[in-house]
């Protein structure tokens, strides 16, 4: 849930920055940001799962 909210905030922020002229976004930049964000979200989820795993079996 937090990852979905964070991704939404990222997209809204990128849209606002693009409209105000702060960023010059193209497809490659957006794709890189999305891939990095998805990778970070997956890694965070896995780390959380691994940290909770001992509690499930002990």
Secondary structure, DSSP 8 states (H G I E B T S, - for coil): -HHHHHHHHHHHHHHHHHHHTS----HHHHHHHHHHHHHHHHHHHHHHHHHHHHHHH-
